[in-house]
């Protein structure tokens, strides 16, 4: 993604889709830190919303009259929230995906992996196949046994 800055009209032009809001933010900050950009009003504000589990949801908002422009073609804005006026260009279509979703993973953290859980459940079912026919109280006792086996 290459960005071009029309400083007279306060337009940021991107030559490709913006699918990584954090990288887009960093590219904007690089311009603001340049000799040309540091004498101008900032282009945007940036916020990371903590969604738990080490995941963040990045958000960029254009300020001070800066606008975003794409050339003719089909483009996508995703990977976070981008609030900016998009300059209309004939033959240019921009699809925005501004949603918050993340997957829970044990990578890099603590807890059991899906494989460990599957193996423990499989072992329990193989050792006691009648578990599927047991009452709720019996199932609760077996779950406690499974939890103890996992923590061992």
Buried (B, 14 or more C-beta within 10 A) or exposed (E): EEBEBEEEEBBBBBEEBBBBBBEBBEBBBEBBEEEEBEEBEBBBEBEBEEEEEEBBBBBBEBEEEBBBBBEEEEBBBBBBBBEBEBBEBEEBEBEBEBEEEEEEEBEEEEEEEEEEBEEBEEEBEEEEEEBEEEEEEEEEEBEEEBEEEEEE
